[in-house]
């Protein structure tokens, strides 16, 4: 787990520190292209393994200073294996969901991962890694400037629609 230093001010917005939670490289991850052909029980078993690995990584991050948060923004970086040519990071959402459940909820960083406490996880594509790897980048929303939060979480209602 590593924390990034806050960026300097840009247009009145200061980005707070972010924490990086890395699951082990080589962990078998859930990919939508593969899991749709699997038996549902096997998918759940694999999700439980990813969640457990996330819980271990989250507890280690807590021991290294990652604070408990009321709300967080998370994006995940998938570092696919080097063989794949075309990649869609959204295909690993099942792995990201299991990792967030373990690393943030089970480890006690967030009390829950519902929409009132968690923004994301949003997919990103990283450099290839042998065996592939999933990394969570976590930012405490309580430390984020309201203008920056508005950029991360735009209004969801259609303009002019009743609320």
MDTraj code that builds the backbone (N, CA, C; nanometers):
import mdtraj as md
import numpy as np

residues = "UNK UNK UNK UNK UNK UNK UNK UNK UNK UNK UNK UNK UNK UNK UNK UNK UNK UNK UNK UNK UNK UNK UNK UNK UNK UNK UNK UNK UNK UNK UNK UNK UNK UNK UNK UNK UNK UNK UNK UNK UNK UNK UNK UNK UNK UNK UNK UNK UNK UNK UNK UNK UNK UNK UNK UNK UNK UNK UNK UNK UNK UNK UNK UNK UNK UNK UNK UNK UNK UNK UNK UNK UNK UNK UNK UNK UNK UNK UNK UNK UNK UNK UNK UNK UNK UNK UNK UNK UNK UNK UNK UNK UNK UNK UNK UNK UNK UNK UNK UNK UNK UNK UNK UNK UNK UNK UNK UNK UNK UNK UNK UNK UNK UNK UNK UNK UNK UNK UNK UNK UNK UNK UNK UNK UNK UNK UNK UNK UNK UNK UNK UNK UNK UNK UNK UNK UNK UNK UNK UNK UNK UNK UNK UNK UNK UNK UNK UNK UNK UNK UNK UNK UNK UNK UNK UNK UNK UNK UNK UNK UNK UNK UNK".split()
xyz = np.array([
    [0.0851, -0.1169, 0.0000],
    [0.0000, 0.0000, 0.0000],
    [0.0890, 0.1223, 0.0000],
    [0.0593, 0.2140, -0.0874],
    [0.1333, 0.3392, -0.0916],
    [0.0345, 0.4547, -0.0977],
    [0.0754, 0.5685, -0.0458],
    [-0.0072, 0.6892, -0.0525],
    [0.0633, 0.7887, -0.1431],
    [-0.0143, 0.8625, -0.2205],
    [0.0430, 0.9656, -0.3051],
    [0.0346, 1.0986, -0.2330],
    [0.1287, 1.1854, -0.2605],
    [0.1283, 1.3182, -0.1996],
    [0.0192, 1.4020, -0.2643],
    [-0.0401, 1.4939, -0.1882],
    [-0.1412, 1.5814, -0.2487],
    [-0.0789, 1.6641, -0.3607],
    [-0.1553, 1.6839, -0.4672],
    [-0.1078, 1.7670, -0.5775],
    [-0.1133, 1.9130, -0.5361],
    [-0.0376, 1.9937, -0.6056],
    [-0.0467, 2.1367, -0.5798],
    [-0.1813, 2.1877, -0.6293],
    [-0.2168, 2.3041, -0.5823],
    [-0.3468, 2.3616, -0.6168],
    [-0.3541, 2.3932, -0.7655],
    [-0.4668, 2.3544, -0.8263],
    [-0.4945, 2.3872, -0.9657],
    [-0.6360, 2.4430, -0.9721],
    [-0.6487, 2.5674, -1.0106],
    [-0.7796, 2.6326, -1.0210],
    [-0.8588, 2.6213, -0.8912],
    [-0.7924, 2.6323, -0.7796],
    [-0.8601, 2.6261, -0.6506],
    [-0.8919, 2.4859, -0.6018],
    [-0.8493, 2.3843, -0.6754],
    [-0.8801, 2.2459, -0.6377],
    [-0.7512, 2.1758, -0.5972],
    [-0.7506, 2.1198, -0.4770],
    [-0.6362, 2.0417, -0.4311],
    [-0.6820, 1.8967, -0.4194],
    [-0.6146, 1.8078, -0.4895],
    [-0.6497, 1.6665, -0.4821],
    [-0.5890, 1.6079, -0.3554],
    [-0.6708, 1.5457, -0.2722],
    [-0.6191, 1.4856, -0.1491],
    [-0.5371, 1.3602, -0.1797],
    [-0.4696, 1.3077, -0.0789],
    [-0.3901, 1.1869, -0.1028],
    [-0.4782, 1.0696, -0.1448],
    [-0.4207, 0.9811, -0.2235],
    [-0.4857, 0.8569, -0.2632],
    [-0.4009, 0.7413, -0.2138],
    [-0.4657, 0.6302, -0.1883],
    [-0.3953, 0.5110, -0.1421],
    [-0.4091, 0.4019, -0.2464],
    [-0.3044, 0.3252, -0.2604],
    [-0.2968, 0.2180, -0.3595],
    [-0.2988, 0.0853, -0.2847],
    [-0.3976, 0.0005, -0.3142],
    [-0.4080, -0.1324, -0.2536],
    [-0.3889, -0.2343, -0.3652],
    [-0.2805, -0.3093, -0.3573],
    [-0.2472, -0.4056, -0.4625],
    [-0.2839, -0.5464, -0.4199],
    [-0.3607, -0.6143, -0.5031],
    [-0.3826, -0.7567, -0.4834],
    [-0.2626, -0.8294, -0.5419],
    [-0.2371, -0.9518, -0.4991],
    [-0.1176, -1.0213, -0.5476],
    [-0.1204, -1.0447, -0.6986],
    [-0.0053, -1.0265, -0.7624],
    [0.0078, -1.0598, -0.9042],
    [-0.0070, -1.2109, -0.9191],
    [-0.0700, -1.2519, -1.0267],
    [-0.0889, -1.3943, -1.0515],
    [-0.2188, -1.4500, -0.9951],
    [-0.2928, -1.3707, -0.9174],
    [-0.4218, -1.4140, -0.8644],
    [-0.5183, -1.4308, -0.9815],
    [-0.5884, -1.5428, -0.9861],
    [-0.6850, -1.5669, -1.0941],
    [-0.8020, -1.4706, -1.0766],
    [-0.8200, -1.3827, -1.1747],
    [-0.9235, -1.2804, -1.1685],
    [-1.0443, -1.3206, -1.2523],
    [-1.1585, -1.2666, -1.2140],
    [-1.2820, -1.2904, -1.2865],
    [-1.2898, -1.1960, -1.4053],
    [-1.3054, -1.2514, -1.5231],
    [-1.3189, -1.1738, -1.6451],
    [-1.4523, -1.2101, -1.7074],
    [-1.5323, -1.1116, -1.7414],
    [-1.6668, -1.1337, -1.7955],
    [-1.6656, -1.2282, -1.9159],
    [-1.5640, -1.2189, -1.9991],
    [-1.5581, -1.3057, -2.1170],
    [-1.5444, -1.4528, -2.0799],
    [-1.4827, -1.4812, -1.9650],
    [-1.4650, -1.6191, -1.9212],
    [-1.5786, -1.6656, -1.8305],
    [-1.6250, -1.5783, -1.7398],
    [-1.7216, -1.6220, -1.6387],
    [-1.8604, -1.6497, -1.6968],
    [-1.8946, -1.5896, -1.8098],
    [-2.0278, -1.6165, -1.8646],
    [-2.0411, -1.7597, -1.9149],
    [-1.9287, -1.8281, -1.9339],
    [-1.9324, -1.9681, -1.9756],
    [-1.9125, -2.0638, -1.8583],
    [-1.8911, -2.0110, -1.7383],
    [-1.8647, -2.0940, -1.6201],
    [-1.9924, -2.1241, -1.5438],
    [-1.9860, -2.2291, -1.4662],
    [-2.0952, -2.2607, -1.3749],
    [-2.0972, -2.1547, -1.2656],
    [-2.2176, -2.1138, -1.2231],
    [-2.2315, -2.0066, -1.1251],
    [-2.1581, -2.0373, -0.9946],
    [-2.1506, -2.1633, -0.9559],
    [-2.0818, -2.1982, -0.8316],
    [-1.9317, -2.1716, -0.8424],
    [-1.8732, -2.2009, -0.9569],
    [-1.7303, -2.1753, -0.9788],
    [-1.7022, -2.0245, -0.9774],
    [-1.7921, -1.9471, -1.0351],
    [-1.7764, -1.8011, -1.0343],
    [-1.7778, -1.7501, -0.8909],
    [-1.8701, -1.7989, -0.8097],
    [-1.8766, -1.7565, -0.6690],
    [-1.7519, -1.7975, -0.5923],
    [-1.6995, -1.9163, -0.6196],
    [-1.5765, -1.9603, -0.5528],
    [-1.4600, -1.8682, -0.5876],
    [-1.4498, -1.8349, -0.7164],
    [-1.3420, -1.7451, -0.7592],
    [-1.3593, -1.6060, -0.6982],
    [-1.4832, -1.5564, -0.6913],
    [-1.5093, -1.4258, -0.6312],
    [-1.4712, -1.4267, -0.4835],
    [-1.4979, -1.5370, -0.4155],
    [-1.4621, -1.5473, -0.2734],
    [-1.3103, -1.5416, -0.2552],
    [-1.2364, -1.6012, -0.3465],
    [-1.0897, -1.5983, -0.3389],
    [-1.0386, -1.4552, -0.3587],
    [-1.0945, -1.3851, -0.4578],
    [-1.0541, -1.2459, -0.4821],
    [-1.0914, -1.1595, -0.3625],
    [-1.2101, -1.1804, -0.3070],
    [-1.2536, -1.1027, -0.1909],
    [-1.1607, -1.1265, -0.0721],
    [-1.1227, -1.2522, -0.0485],
    [-1.0316, -1.2847, 0.0618],
    [-0.8949, -1.2175, 0.0410],
    [-0.8438, -1.2239, -0.0821],
    [-0.7156, -1.1577, -0.1124],
    [-0.7279, -1.0067, -0.0902],
    [-0.8421, -0.9495, -0.1278],
    [-0.8653, -0.8073, -0.1044],
    [-0.8694, -0.7740, 0.0434],
    [-0.9329, -0.8615, 0.1229],
    [-0.9409, -0.8381, 0.2678],
    [-0.8017, -0.8387, 0.3307],
    [-0.7179, -0.9305, 0.2882],
    [-0.5799, -0.9350, 0.3397],
    [-0.5052, -0.8068, 0.3002],
    [-0.5172, -0.7668, 0.1734],
    [-0.4504, -0.6447, 0.1271],
    [-0.5055, -0.5224, 0.2008],
    [-0.6361, -0.5175, 0.2242],
    [-0.6972, -0.4054, 0.2957],
    [-0.6517, -0.3983, 0.4407],
    [-0.6431, -0.5135, 0.5078],
    [-0.5954, -0.5141, 0.6470],
    [-0.4498, -0.4687, 0.6539],
    [-0.3697, -0.5125, 0.5580],
    [-0.2296, -0.4669, 0.5531],
    [-0.2238, -0.3159, 0.5315],
    [-0.3107, -0.2639, 0.4460],
    [-0.3144, -0.1201, 0.4212],
    [-0.3560, -0.0443, 0.5472],
    [-0.4519, -0.0985, 0.6221],
    [-0.4937, -0.0350, 0.7482],
    [-0.3773, -0.0307, 0.8461],
    [-0.3003, -0.1390, 0.8541],
    [-0.1852, -0.1429, 0.9448],
    [-0.0787, -0.0426, 0.9035],
    [-0.0740, -0.0090, 0.7748],
    [0.0250, 0.0866, 0.7252],
    [-0.0279, 0.2300, 0.7226],
    [-0.1477, 0.2530, 0.7774],
    [-0.1947, 0.3900, 0.7924],
    [-0.3135, 0.4319, 0.7091],
    [-0.3715, 0.3438, 0.6303],
    [-0.4917, 0.3810, 0.5554],
    [-0.6041, 0.4037, 0.6547],
    [-0.6649, 0.5231, 0.6568],
    [-0.7664, 0.5534, 0.7582],
    [-0.9027, 0.4933, 0.7247],
    [-0.9859, 0.4844, 0.8261],
    [-1.1255, 0.4492, 0.8045],
    [-1.1921, 0.5705, 0.7412],
    [-1.2865, 0.5476, 0.6504],
    [-1.3487, 0.6567, 0.5759],
    [-1.5001, 0.6462, 0.5826],
    [-1.5655, 0.7619, 0.5746],
    [-1.7122, 0.7611, 0.5646],
    [-1.7558, 0.7369, 0.4212],
    [-1.6783, 0.7895, 0.3252],
    [-1.7096, 0.7739, 0.1834],
    [-1.5796, 0.7790, 0.1044],
    [-1.5757, 0.7067, -0.0077],
    [-1.4531, 0.7000, -0.0866],
    [-1.4841, 0.6933, -0.2358],
    [-1.3883, 0.7390, -0.3130],
    [-1.3890, 0.7188, -0.4580],
    [-1.2850, 0.6117, -0.4866],
    [-1.3224, 0.5139, -0.5675],
    [-1.2304, 0.4046, -0.6010],
    [-1.2272, 0.3862, -0.7513],
    [-1.1081, 0.3738, -0.8044],
    [-1.0959, 0.3209, -0.9392],
    [-0.9991, 0.2056, -0.9328],
    [-1.0219, 0.1111, -1.0218],
    [-0.9334, -0.0051, -1.0235],
    [-0.8522, -0.0037, -1.1518],
    [-0.7296, -0.0473, -1.1369],
    [-0.6392, -0.0578, -1.2507],
    [-0.6150, -0.2062, -1.2731],
    [-0.6497, -0.2518, -1.3912],
    [-0.6235, -0.3903, -1.4262],
    [-0.4940, -0.3940, -1.5069],
    [-0.4014, -0.4726, -1.4573],
    [-0.2757, -0.4967, -1.5292],
    [-0.2893, -0.6361, -1.5894],
    [-0.3303, -0.6442, -1.7166],
    [-0.3563, -0.7749, -1.7761],
    [-0.2273, -0.8503, -1.8042],
    [-0.2429, -0.9789, -1.8326],
    [-0.1272, -1.0586, -1.8727],
    [-0.0706, -1.0064, -2.0035],
    [0.0573, -1.0335, -2.0311],
    [0.1217, -0.9765, -2.1495],
    [0.0743, -1.0353, -2.2823],
    [0.0052, -1.1483, -2.2813],
    [-0.0341, -1.2117, -2.4073],
    [-0.1525, -1.1428, -2.4758],
    [-0.2453, -1.0916, -2.3990],
    [-0.3657, -1.0332, -2.4572],
    [-0.3306, -0.9111, -2.5422],
    [-0.3933, -0.9018, -2.6587],
    [-0.3667, -0.7894, -2.7477],
    [-0.4709, -0.6799, -2.7269],
    [-0.5985, -0.7154, -2.7309],
    [-0.7065, -0.6191, -2.7101],
    [-0.7585, -0.6374, -2.5683],
    [-0.7810, -0.5258, -2.5009],
    [-0.8233, -0.5328, -2.3603],
    [-0.9375, -0.4357, -2.3353],
    [-1.0317, -0.4783, -2.2527],
    [-1.1423, -0.3940, -2.2086],
    [-1.1431, -0.4011, -2.0569],
    [-1.0938, -0.2974, -1.9854],
    [-1.0816, -0.3068, -1.8400],
    [-1.2151, -0.3267, -1.7684],
    [-1.3259, -0.2894, -1.8314],
    [-1.4562, -0.3107, -1.7707],
    [-1.4923, -0.4580, -1.7557],
    [-1.4266, -0.5450, -1.8335],
    [-1.4539, -0.6887, -1.8239],
    [-1.4134, -0.7474, -1.6898],
    [-1.3314, -0.6771, -1.6132],
    [-1.2855, -0.7277, -1.4830],
    [-1.3671, -0.6689, -1.3682],
    [-1.4853, -0.6137, -1.3953],
    [-1.5678, -0.5518, -1.2911],
    [-1.6034, -0.6508, -1.1798],
    [-1.6286, -0.7776, -1.2138],
    [-1.6605, -0.8760, -1.1102],
    [-1.5447, -0.8897, -1.0115],
    [-1.4232, -0.8881, -1.0617],
    [-1.3061, -0.8941, -0.9737],
    [-1.2958, -0.7678, -0.8894],
    [-1.3206, -0.6526, -0.9515],
    [-1.3122, -0.5265, -0.8784],
    [-1.4154, -0.5217, -0.7666],
    [-1.5373, -0.5678, -0.7939],
    [-1.6421, -0.5679, -0.6923],
    [-1.6024, -0.6563, -0.5744],
    [-1.5517, -0.7764, -0.6033],
    [-1.5086, -0.8663, -0.4962],
    [-1.3912, -0.8068, -0.4188],
    [-1.2978, -0.7425, -0.4890],
    [-1.1819, -0.6817, -0.4234],
    [-1.2242, -0.5652, -0.3343],
    [-1.3182, -0.4828, -0.3807],
    [-1.3683, -0.3708, -0.2998],
    [-1.4379, -0.4242, -0.1754],
    [-1.5211, -0.5269, -0.1910],
    [-1.5887, -0.5865, -0.0752],
    [-1.4869, -0.6314, 0.0294],
    [-1.3796, -0.6959, -0.0155],
    [-1.2789, -0.7441, 0.0779],
    [-1.1901, -0.6341, 0.1321],
    [-1.1309, -0.5558, 0.0418],
    [-1.0299, -0.4576, 0.0815],
    [-1.0878, -0.3396, 0.1578],
    [-1.2100, -0.3000, 0.1264],
    [-1.2654, -0.1816, 0.1915],
    [-1.3681, -0.2154, 0.2994],
    [-1.4603, -0.3055, 0.2710],
    [-1.5660, -0.3361, 0.3671],
    [-1.5185, -0.4368, 0.4717],
    [-1.4694, -0.5515, 0.4270],
    [-1.4245, -0.6540, 0.5221],
    [-1.3082, -0.6056, 0.6075],
    [-1.2216, -0.5219, 0.5507],
    [-1.1061, -0.4701, 0.6251],
    [-1.1428, -0.3512, 0.7139],
    [-1.2675, -0.3031, 0.7056],
    [-1.3132, -0.1965, 0.7947],
    [-1.2793, -0.0560, 0.7510],
    [-1.2427, -0.0359, 0.6259],
    [-1.2127, 0.0987, 0.5776],
    [-1.3431, 0.1742, 0.5516],
    [-1.4417, 0.1066, 0.4926],
    [-1.5764, 0.1595, 0.4740],
    [-1.6744, 0.0691, 0.5479],
    [-1.7826, 0.1277, 0.6005],
    [-1.8822, 0.0441, 0.6685],
    [-1.9666, -0.0337, 0.5686],
    [-1.9825, 0.0200, 0.4463],
    [-2.0586, -0.0467, 0.3418],
    [-2.0120, 0.0100, 0.2089],
    [-2.0433, -0.0594, 0.1004],
    [-2.0027, -0.0099, -0.0312],
    [-2.1241, 0.0272, -0.1160],
    [-2.2284, 0.0798, -0.0510],
    [-2.3454, 0.1231, -0.1262],
    [-2.3186, 0.2593, -0.1910],
    [-2.4152, 0.3076, -0.2671],
    [-2.3946, 0.4304, -0.3447],
    [-2.3823, 0.5563, -0.2598],
    [-2.4185, 0.5504, -0.1321],
    [-2.4025, 0.6676, -0.0463],
    [-2.2613, 0.6775, 0.0099],
    [-2.1845, 0.5717, 0.0011],
    [-2.0501, 0.5691, 0.0594],
    [-1.9380, 0.5452, -0.0423],
    [-1.9745, 0.4944, -0.1601],
    [-1.8717, 0.4577, -0.2569],
    [-1.9048, 0.5141, -0.3942],
    [-1.8090, 0.5834, -0.4512],
    [-1.8162, 0.6309, -0.5881],
    [-1.7217, 0.5430, -0.6684],
    [-1.7746, 0.4657, -0.7598],
    [-1.6943, 0.3705, -0.8366],
    [-1.7301, 0.2293, -0.7981],
    [-1.6493, 0.1335, -0.8269],
    [-1.5159, 0.1415, -0.8861],
    [-1.5195, 0.1655, -1.0370],
    [-1.4323, 0.2537, -1.0808],
    [-1.4209, 0.2890, -1.2209],
    [-1.2996, 0.2172, -1.2807],
    [-1.3126, 0.1621, -1.4017],
    [-1.2028, 0.0842, -1.4599],
    [-1.0962, 0.1693, -1.5278],
    [-0.9730, 0.1236, -1.5148],
    [-0.8585, 0.1796, -1.5871],
    [-0.7714, 0.0630, -1.6338],
    [-0.6960, 0.0852, -1.7378],
    [-0.6063, -0.0167, -1.7901],
    [-0.4633, 0.0217, -1.7593],
    [-0.3895, -0.0709, -1.6985],
    [-0.2495, -0.0481, -1.6669],
    [-0.1592, -0.1285, -1.7584],
    [-0.0319, -0.1188, -1.7329],
    [0.0666, -0.1919, -1.8119],
    [0.0541, -0.3421, -1.7856],
    [0.0830, -0.4238, -1.8853],
    [0.0763, -0.5693, -1.8648],
    [0.1723, -0.6164, -1.7558],
    [0.1270, -0.7186, -1.6803],
    [0.2049, -0.7797, -1.5736],
    [0.1928, -0.9302, -1.5897],
    [0.3007, -1.0012, -1.5716],
    [0.2951, -1.1467, -1.5830],
    [0.1954, -1.2012, -1.4805],
    [0.0961, -1.2738, -1.5290],
    [-0.0048, -1.3313, -1.4417],
    [-0.1215, -1.2387, -1.4147],
    [-0.1162, -1.1149, -1.4549],
    [-0.2154, -1.0091, -1.4332],
    [-0.2226, -0.9664, -1.2873],
    [-0.2761, -0.8472, -1.2648],
    [-0.2861, -0.7932, -1.1296],
    [-0.3966, -0.6883, -1.1256],
    [-0.4633, -0.6808, -1.0101],
    [-0.5676, -0.5814, -0.9861],
    [-0.5201, -0.4879, -0.8757],
    [-0.5317, -0.3573, -0.8986],
    [-0.4900, -0.2561, -0.8024],
    [-0.6083, -0.1614, -0.7803],
    [-0.6377, -0.1326, -0.6537],
    [-0.7423, -0.0366, -0.6183],
    [-0.6766, 0.0950, -0.5788],
    [-0.7265, 0.2062, -0.6317],
    [-0.6816, 0.3392, -0.5937],
    [-0.7982, 0.4029, -0.5181],
    [-0.7742, 0.4390, -0.3916],
    [-0.8801, 0.4844, -0.3008],
    [-0.8523, 0.6282, -0.2585],
    [-0.9547, 0.7150, -0.2698],
    [-0.9463, 0.8540, -0.2263],
    [-1.0601, 0.8816, -0.1285],
    [-1.0267, 0.9416, -0.0153],
    [-1.1257, 0.9767, 0.0864],
    [-1.2083, 1.0949, 0.0366],
    [-1.3389, 1.0747, 0.0183],
    [-1.4241, 1.1825, -0.0327],
    [-1.4445, 1.2948, 0.0672],
    [-1.4255, 1.2686, 0.1967],
    [-1.4393, 1.3748, 0.2963],
    [-1.3279, 1.4780, 0.2832],
    [-1.2161, 1.4389, 0.2230],
    [-1.1022, 1.5296, 0.2080],
    [-1.0984, 1.5965, 0.0713],
    [-1.2001, 1.5727, -0.0081],
    [-1.1984, 1.6229, -0.1447],
    [-1.2728, 1.7567, -0.1522],
    [-1.2224, 1.8483, -0.2276],
    [-1.2859, 1.9789, -0.2467],
    [-1.4188, 1.9587, -0.3200],
    [-1.5252, 2.0295, -0.2812],
    [-1.6559, 2.0115, -0.3464],
    [-1.6521, 2.0299, -0.4983],
    [-1.5678, 2.1213, -0.5485],
    [-1.5580, 2.1402, -0.6936],
    [-1.4984, 2.0171, -0.7613],
    [-1.4032, 1.9547, -0.6964],
    [-1.3427, 1.8343, -0.7521],
    [-1.4425, 1.7194, -0.7463],
    [-1.5162, 1.7090, -0.6362],
    [-1.6171, 1.6047, -0.6234],
    [-1.7227, 1.6184, -0.7328],
    [-1.7593, 1.7410, -0.7669],
    [-1.8572, 1.7638, -0.8734],
    [-1.8055, 1.7128, -1.0077],
    [-1.6740, 1.7188, -1.0286],
    [-1.6163, 1.6645, -1.1520],
    [-1.6214, 1.5123, -1.1528],
    [-1.5993, 1.4509, -1.0360],
    [-1.6008, 1.3047, -1.0262],
    [-1.7418, 1.2483, -1.0324],
    [-1.8384, 1.3221, -0.9778],
    [-1.9736, 1.2715, -0.9630],
    [-2.0746, 1.3730, -1.0161],
    [-2.0879, 1.3816, -1.1501],
    [-2.1804, 1.4789, -1.2054],
    [-2.3252, 1.4418, -1.1723],
    [-2.4172, 1.5385, -1.1833],
    [-2.5579, 1.5102, -1.1550],
    [-2.6094, 1.3976, -1.2444],
    [-2.6942, 1.3130, -1.1894],
    [-2.7455, 1.1999, -1.2674],
    [-2.8829, 1.2266, -1.3254],
    [-2.9509, 1.3281, -1.2775],
    [-3.0836, 1.3590, -1.3299],
    [-3.0707, 1.4305, -1.4644],
    [-3.1647, 1.4043, -1.5526],
    [-3.1661, 1.4736, -1.6801],
    [-3.2035, 1.6200, -1.6585],
    [-3.1448, 1.7129, -1.7343],
    [-3.1798, 1.8533, -1.7185],
    [-3.3297, 1.8741, -1.7387],
    [-3.3929, 1.9487, -1.6495],
    [-3.5336, 1.9785, -1.6609],
    [-3.6270, 1.8690, -1.6098],
    [-3.5725, 1.7546, -1.5722],
    [-3.6560, 1.6444, -1.5225],
    [-3.6953, 1.6713, -1.3777],
    [-3.8170, 1.6340, -1.3383],
    [-3.8565, 1.6526, -1.1972],
    [-3.7731, 1.5646, -1.1068],
    [-3.7470, 1.6139, -0.9865],
    [-3.6638, 1.5369, -0.8930],
    [-3.7450, 1.4711, -0.7890],
])
top = md.Topology()
chain = top.add_chain()
for i, resn in enumerate(residues, 1):
    res = top.add_residue(resn, chain, resSeq=i)
    for name in ("N", "CA", "C"):
        top.add_atom(name, md.element.get_by_symbol(name[0]), res)
traj = md.Trajectory(xyz[None], top)
